[in-house]
Every structure is written in structure tokens, then in C-alpha cells.
Amino acid sequence: GIVLGKMQGWPDATIHIRIERGGACVFEGRVHTGRIKRRAEELVAYLGRCLTFPDGVVLLTGTGVVPDGDFTLAPGDEVRITIDGLGELVNSVVVV
């Protein structure tokens, strides 16, 4: 894991998102971590101002890659999020 006390900003990486529907790409975008406005240390400081997390916590920042406002995921869509040097997360959309 990342130890924030030793971190000097975000890792130098590109976040790539691809959404496929029926094997065809319906959305694709990418953003570099250099575009994240707030440093990880600043976000963690705000997170811990009023609450404590004795068992740990996950801080989600979003990706900065957003489809147009009329885009909607559909059952069966495959969402791929790839981060250089880290790996890839792949999820299929299901109705629950």
C-alpha cells in the first residue's frame, strides 16, 4: 500500500477508462494524475478532521474522466479502468 507520510504527491501515471457494449467501445477517456488538484495528504487531513478510523478507511477521489451527461451504463457493459504501472480493474454492469 501507499504510506501517505512518505508520499510526495500522486504517482506519475495515466488513468484510462474504457466502456464496451457488445464488444464495441462506447466511451473512452484518460487523464494524468498530474491533473488532480488536491494532494493526497490534504484530502486525508480533511477526512480525519471530525472522524477517526481505527480499522482504516478508503478515500475515493474519482477519476476525472466523465462521459457526456446523456450517457448511461447498460446491463452487460464492461467497464475497464487501467492505471499505468498498477493494473486493470474490469467490472460488468448488472441490474440489482
FENBELBEL-V664338 format. One record per helix or strand. SS is the DSSP state (A for helix, B for strand). FROM is the first residue (numbers start at 1). TO is the last residue. If there is no record, write none. Layout:
ss = <SS,SS>
from = <FROM,FROM>
to = <TO,TO>
This chain:
ss = <A,B,B,A,A,B,B>
from = <4,14,24,33,40,78,87>
to = <6,21,32,35,47,83,92>
